[in-house]
Amino acid sequence: MIVIQAKLIFLNQQDKQIVLDLMRRWSSCMRFAYKRLLEGYDRKTLK
């Protein structure tokens, strides 16, 4: 596994909000999928 860390610098607040919203949605999707896997759902079903 490759891990990359970076500091994001935004030129304006709107760009920052767009990226934060995208990161929040991604985190929510990953959490939802993980919980469904723990409940016994098939990986293909989650895709």
Jmol script that loads the backbone (N, CA, C; Angstrom):
load data "model"
ATOM      1  N   MET A   1       0.850  -1.171   0.000  1.00  0.00           N
ATOM      2  CA  MET A   1       0.000   0.000   0.000  1.00  0.00           C
ATOM      3  C   MET A   1       0.898   1.238   0.000  1.00  0.00           C
ATOM      4  N   ILE A   2       0.533   2.185  -0.798  1.00  0.00           N
ATOM      5  CA  ILE A   2       1.255   3.454  -0.864  1.00  0.00           C
ATOM      6  C   ILE A   2       0.407   4.515  -0.180  1.00  0.00           C
ATOM      7  N   VAL A   3       1.027   5.273   0.698  1.00  0.00           N
ATOM      8  CA  VAL A   3       0.332   6.338   1.415  1.00  0.00           C
ATOM      9  C   VAL A   3       0.993   7.663   1.069  1.00  0.00           C
ATOM     10  N   ILE A   4       0.176   8.630   0.713  1.00  0.00           N
ATOM     11  CA  ILE A   4       0.677   9.958   0.381  1.00  0.00           C
ATOM     12  C   ILE A   4       0.006  10.968   1.304  1.00  0.00           C
ATOM     13  N   GLN A   5       0.804  11.834   1.875  1.00  0.00           N
ATOM     14  CA  GLN A   5       0.269  12.915   2.690  1.00  0.00           C
ATOM     15  C   GLN A   5       0.581  14.230   1.996  1.00  0.00           C
ATOM     16  N   ALA A   6      -0.363  15.130   2.027  1.00  0.00           N
ATOM     17  CA  ALA A   6      -0.158  16.433   1.397  1.00  0.00           C
ATOM     18  C   ALA A   6      -0.964  17.487   2.148  1.00  0.00           C
ATOM     19  N   LYS A   7      -0.492  18.699   2.084  1.00  0.00           N
ATOM     20  CA  LYS A   7      -1.229  19.820   2.654  1.00  0.00           C
ATOM     21  C   LYS A   7      -1.893  20.552   1.495  1.00  0.00           C
ATOM     22  N   LEU A   8      -3.205  20.652   1.565  1.00  0.00           N
ATOM     23  CA  LEU A   8      -3.945  21.327   0.504  1.00  0.00           C
ATOM     24  C   LEU A   8      -4.004  22.822   0.791  1.00  0.00           C
ATOM     25  N   ILE A   9      -3.674  23.598  -0.201  1.00  0.00           N
ATOM     26  CA  ILE A   9      -3.733  25.055  -0.090  1.00  0.00           C
ATOM     27  C   ILE A   9      -4.766  25.546  -1.101  1.00  0.00           C
ATOM     28  N   PHE A  10      -5.739  26.280  -0.628  1.00  0.00           N
ATOM     29  CA  PHE A  10      -6.822  26.752  -1.479  1.00  0.00           C
ATOM     30  C   PHE A  10      -6.703  28.249  -1.702  1.00  0.00           C
ATOM     31  N   LEU A  11      -6.979  28.650  -2.932  1.00  0.00           N
ATOM     32  CA  LEU A  11      -6.911  30.067  -3.267  1.00  0.00           C
ATOM     33  C   LEU A  11      -8.163  30.815  -2.825  1.00  0.00           C
ATOM     34  N   ASN A  12      -9.269  30.074  -2.696  1.00  0.00           N
ATOM     35  CA  ASN A  12     -10.487  30.722  -2.212  1.00  0.00           C
ATOM     36  C   ASN A  12     -11.316  29.737  -1.389  1.00  0.00           C
ATOM     37  N   GLN A  13     -12.257  30.258  -0.657  1.00  0.00           N
ATOM     38  CA  GLN A  13     -13.076  29.465   0.262  1.00  0.00           C
ATOM     39  C   GLN A  13     -13.989  28.500  -0.483  1.00  0.00           C
ATOM     40  N   GLN A  14     -14.458  28.885  -1.668  1.00  0.00           N
ATOM     41  CA  GLN A  14     -15.364  28.025  -2.430  1.00  0.00           C
ATOM     42  C   GLN A  14     -14.672  26.722  -2.828  1.00  0.00           C
ATOM     43  N   ASP A  15     -13.427  26.799  -3.283  1.00  0.00           N
ATOM     44  CA  ASP A  15     -12.683  25.591  -3.639  1.00  0.00           C
ATOM     45  C   ASP A  15     -12.505  24.687  -2.423  1.00  0.00           C
ATOM     46  N   LYS A  16     -12.228  25.288  -1.289  1.00  0.00           N
ATOM     47  CA  LYS A  16     -12.044  24.525  -0.057  1.00  0.00           C
ATOM     48  C   LYS A  16     -13.326  23.790   0.317  1.00  0.00           C
ATOM     49  N   GLN A  17     -14.463  24.464   0.220  1.00  0.00           N
ATOM     50  CA  GLN A  17     -15.741  23.845   0.567  1.00  0.00           C
ATOM     51  C   GLN A  17     -16.074  22.686  -0.366  1.00  0.00           C
ATOM     52  N   ILE A  18     -15.755  22.830  -1.651  1.00  0.00           N
ATOM     53  CA  ILE A  18     -16.016  21.761  -2.621  1.00  0.00           C
ATOM     54  C   ILE A  18     -15.212  20.516  -2.265  1.00  0.00           C
ATOM     55  N   VAL A  19     -13.933  20.700  -1.962  1.00  0.00           N
ATOM     56  CA  VAL A  19     -13.073  19.566  -1.617  1.00  0.00           C
ATOM     57  C   VAL A  19     -13.497  18.944  -0.291  1.00  0.00           C
ATOM     58  N   LEU A  20     -13.830  19.746   0.693  1.00  0.00           N
ATOM     59  CA  LEU A  20     -14.277  19.216   1.982  1.00  0.00           C
ATOM     60  C   LEU A  20     -15.562  18.408   1.833  1.00  0.00           C
ATOM     61  N   ASP A  21     -16.477  18.878   0.990  1.00  0.00           N
ATOM     62  CA  ASP A  21     -17.718  18.148   0.744  1.00  0.00           C
ATOM     63  C   ASP A  21     -17.424  16.807   0.077  1.00  0.00           C
ATOM     64  N   LEU A  22     -16.530  16.809  -0.894  1.00  0.00           N
ATOM     65  CA  LEU A  22     -16.157  15.572  -1.577  1.00  0.00           C
ATOM     66  C   LEU A  22     -15.511  14.580  -0.603  1.00  0.00           C
ATOM     67  N   MET A  23     -14.629  15.055   0.255  1.00  0.00           N
ATOM     68  CA  MET A  23     -13.978  14.183   1.239  1.00  0.00           C
ATOM     69  C   MET A  23     -14.992  13.634   2.236  1.00  0.00           C
ATOM     70  N   ARG A  24     -15.956  14.453   2.638  1.00  0.00           N
ATOM     71  CA  ARG A  24     -16.995  14.007   3.570  1.00  0.00           C
ATOM     72  C   ARG A  24     -17.852  12.916   2.932  1.00  0.00           C
ATOM     73  N   ARG A  25     -18.209  13.094   1.658  1.00  0.00           N
ATOM     74  CA  ARG A  25     -19.011  12.082   0.958  1.00  0.00           C
ATOM     75  C   ARG A  25     -18.238  10.775   0.803  1.00  0.00           C
ATOM     76  N   TRP A  26     -16.949  10.871   0.458  1.00  0.00           N
ATOM     77  CA  TRP A  26     -16.114   9.678   0.297  1.00  0.00           C
ATOM     78  C   TRP A  26     -16.036   8.913   1.621  1.00  0.00           C
ATOM     79  N   SER A  27     -15.810   9.629   2.701  1.00  0.00           N
ATOM     80  CA  SER A  27     -15.717   8.997   4.013  1.00  0.00           C
ATOM     81  C   SER A  27     -17.032   8.316   4.382  1.00  0.00           C
ATOM     82  N   SER A  28     -18.129   8.966   4.081  1.00  0.00           N
ATOM     83  CA  SER A  28     -19.438   8.400   4.372  1.00  0.00           C
ATOM     84  C   SER A  28     -19.679   7.125   3.563  1.00  0.00           C
ATOM     85  N   CYS A  29     -19.297   7.127   2.302  1.00  0.00           N
ATOM     86  CA  CYS A  29     -19.459   5.940   1.451  1.00  0.00           C
ATOM     87  C   CYS A  29     -18.616   4.780   1.961  1.00  0.00           C
ATOM     88  N   MET A  30     -17.384   5.062   2.346  1.00  0.00           N
ATOM     89  CA  MET A  30     -16.500   4.011   2.853  1.00  0.00           C
ATOM     90  C   MET A  30     -17.047   3.434   4.159  1.00  0.00           C
ATOM     91  N   ARG A  31     -17.532   4.293   5.031  1.00  0.00           N
ATOM     92  CA  ARG A  31     -18.098   3.847   6.312  1.00  0.00           C
ATOM     93  C   ARG A  31     -19.344   2.990   6.068  1.00  0.00           C
ATOM     94  N   PHE A  32     -20.214   3.422   5.150  1.00  0.00           N
ATOM     95  CA  PHE A  32     -21.428   2.681   4.827  1.00  0.00           C
ATOM     96  C   PHE A  32     -21.080   1.293   4.294  1.00  0.00           C
ATOM     97  N   ALA A  33     -20.137   1.235   3.333  1.00  0.00           N
ATOM     98  CA  ALA A  33     -19.757  -0.044   2.732  1.00  0.00           C
ATOM     99  C   ALA A  33     -19.140  -0.975   3.777  1.00  0.00           C
ATOM    100  N   TYR A  34     -18.291  -0.443   4.634  1.00  0.00           N
ATOM    101  CA  TYR A  34     -17.652  -1.260   5.665  1.00  0.00           C
ATOM    102  C   TYR A  34     -18.696  -1.855   6.609  1.00  0.00           C
ATOM    103  N   LYS A  35     -19.651  -1.049   7.013  1.00  0.00           N
ATOM    104  CA  LYS A  35     -20.692  -1.549   7.916  1.00  0.00           C
ATOM    105  C   LYS A  35     -21.550  -2.612   7.237  1.00  0.00           C
ATOM    106  N   ARG A  36     -21.818  -2.457   5.930  1.00  0.00           N
ATOM    107  CA  ARG A  36     -22.591  -3.470   5.220  1.00  0.00           C
ATOM    108  C   ARG A  36     -21.801  -4.769   5.115  1.00  0.00           C
ATOM    109  N   LEU A  37     -20.480  -4.677   4.921  1.00  0.00           N
ATOM    110  CA  LEU A  37     -19.653  -5.884   4.895  1.00  0.00           C
ATOM    111  C   LEU A  37     -19.707  -6.597   6.241  1.00  0.00           C
ATOM    112  N   LEU A  38     -19.675  -5.833   7.327  1.00  0.00           N
ATOM    113  CA  LEU A  38     -19.761  -6.436   8.658  1.00  0.00           C
ATOM    114  C   LEU A  38     -21.113  -7.103   8.882  1.00  0.00           C
ATOM    115  N   GLU A  39     -22.148  -6.581   8.228  1.00  0.00           N
ATOM    116  CA  GLU A  39     -23.482  -7.165   8.358  1.00  0.00           C
ATOM    117  C   GLU A  39     -23.636  -8.420   7.512  1.00  0.00           C
ATOM    118  N   GLY A  40     -22.646  -8.703   6.653  1.00  0.00           N
ATOM    119  CA  GLY A  40     -22.689  -9.931   5.866  1.00  0.00           C
ATOM    120  C   GLY A  40     -23.065  -9.752   4.411  1.00  0.00           C
ATOM    121  N   TYR A  41     -23.206  -8.522   3.947  1.00  0.00           N
ATOM    122  CA  TYR A  41     -23.513  -8.301   2.543  1.00  0.00           C
ATOM    123  C   TYR A  41     -22.324  -8.708   1.680  1.00  0.00           C
ATOM    124  N   ASP A  42     -22.611  -9.158   0.465  1.00  0.00           N
ATOM    125  CA  ASP A  42     -21.568  -9.545  -0.480  1.00  0.00           C
ATOM    126  C   ASP A  42     -20.904  -8.302  -1.064  1.00  0.00           C
ATOM    127  N   ARG A  43     -19.610  -8.403  -1.327  1.00  0.00           N
ATOM    128  CA  ARG A  43     -18.860  -7.264  -1.875  1.00  0.00           C
ATOM    129  C   ARG A  43     -19.435  -6.817  -3.219  1.00  0.00           C
ATOM    130  N   LYS A  44     -19.845  -7.781  -4.040  1.00  0.00           N
ATOM    131  CA  LYS A  44     -20.403  -7.441  -5.357  1.00  0.00           C
ATOM    132  C   LYS A  44     -21.717  -6.684  -5.221  1.00  0.00           C
ATOM    133  N   THR A  45     -22.472  -6.986  -4.204  1.00  0.00           N
ATOM    134  CA  THR A  45     -23.733  -6.287  -3.964  1.00  0.00           C
ATOM    135  C   THR A  45     -23.482  -4.814  -3.662  1.00  0.00           C
ATOM    136  N   LEU A  46     -22.405  -4.539  -2.941  1.00  0.00           N
ATOM    137  CA  LEU A  46     -22.099  -3.161  -2.562  1.00  0.00           C
ATOM    138  C   LEU A  46     -21.575  -2.339  -3.726  1.00  0.00           C
ATOM    139  N   LYS A  47     -20.979  -2.997  -4.711  1.00  0.00           N
ATOM    140  CA  LYS A  47     -20.460  -2.264  -5.863  1.00  0.00           C
ATOM    141  C   LYS A  47     -21.614  -1.720  -6.657  1.00  0.00           C
TER     142      LYS A  47
END
end "model"
wireframe off; spacefill off
backbone 0.3
color backbone group
